[in-house]
Amino acid sequence: MPGPLGDATRRDLTDAAADRLAADGFEVDRPESGAEPPAVASRGDERVAVEPLAADDATPTVIVSRLGHALDRDRRVLFVARDDATAAAARDLLADPPLLAARRDGRRTFHIGPDRIPVSGGGYACVRAEGLGEPTFAWRETDTPVGPVTAHSSVDAAAVDDEGRPVVPRLVCEVDGAPVAVLAGVDSLRSPPDAAFPFAYRRDPDDKRFRVRRGDDGAVVETVGGFAALREAGYVPVPMPLVPEHALGRQIDDDALAAAWELSVIDEGER
């Protein structure tokens, strides 16, 4: 909910949550910095960041960002929503399973993040999208293929466990259900080689136009003037998956994550 209406909702939710915390014996501070949450409460050694959620705030990017900000400062988060639908969306992101789109047999499917994937040759990974409309991207871990795949220098892609499963899961990027890239685990997202993806694009420093090149041989296949022209030519940047340990800056298990947040619904007019 961008704009004044969303801002008013966040202010009302913050005020109501601050009143509740003060009634529970917390000392509530209202930071003026936009880099801080709108209210921070303390009681003894306990620190709580108040994070109001307008309807459009219940997204993976927003939830993970606010949770990570609090963890960096040794705070728990009190997410506050206006309605049950927003609260349910936030709860699904936080706990079903935590910060993941899905998880099965220890392998994860990730939410899509806002960032692009820089490649080692310069610029960012992209794909050519066929058909009308925006393509659907998915990033998931799997056990196949077991053989050699693109890996960061710090990753042992060949190691297998006693059951023959790769120790480092394969990270598969799919576009409209079809695989377009396979990496050795999430750590191999760090500046993968161009050849890991079908295409990459980079803005030329001289004429400021985008050059699209094939990943396998580096041949330039398209030159366009900007992002709109890039999309019109059929090329779409590959989004970075939202990997919890990367976004939060730490490994955190489910129990610790569950202890790091609370969620409350405060109806309009309730103070």
Secondary structure, DSSP 8 states (H G I E B T S, - for coil): --SHHHHHHHHHHHHHHHHHHHHTT-EEE----TTS-SEEEEETTEEEEEEEE-GGG-SHHHHHHHHHHHHHTT-EEEEEESSHHHHHHHHHHHHSSTTSSEEETTEEEEEEEEEE-B-TTSSEEEEE--SSS---EEEEEES---S--B--TT--TT-B-TTS-BSS-EEEEEETTEEEEEEESGGGGSS--GGGSSEEEEE-TTT--EEEEETTT--EEEEESSHHHHHHTTEEE-EEEE-HHHHHTS---HHHHHTTEEEEE--TT--
